[in-house]
């Protein structure tokens, strides 16, 4: 691969990887599986890069991801492992947290933008206070006070949930 092809590929991956990993996550439902799917698709796309670089490389990569995931589903379906001792099998309802997530999302939208940004960066992105302060261009003390006010407000908006044990 020539240097200009390598540079185009690097720019493409740097700019589109977050979106494509998100698509892979929606296909797989698991972060590590999504990253594996993206890397597998990228490895299959690189040899074709020269011919697709000026057309639609993202569309090609998405198509490879879709085909890879469908192949994985088919392999899993053929496997048909039969669980032994189904009496001990504990089944959890995966939709149990959906109402809570929807309520939290609605409550989060009611926060002022600065408080919402702090909550998302601290708890969703899991960034330390100093990094959040640097990203938002404020002091660590401001991050702490915004976080405190945001969580207090979220507790008011969601009084019946156990979700907001963040600062206690």
Secondary structure, DSSP 8 states (H G I E B T S, - for coil): --HHHHHHHHHHHHHHHHHHHHHHHHHHSSHHHHHHHHHHHHHHHHTTHHHHTTS-HHHHHHHHHHHHHHHHHHHHHHH----S-GGG-----TTTTHHHHHHHHHHHHTS-HHHHHHHIIIIIS---HHHHHHHHTS-HHHHHHHHHHHHHHHHHHTTT-S---S--
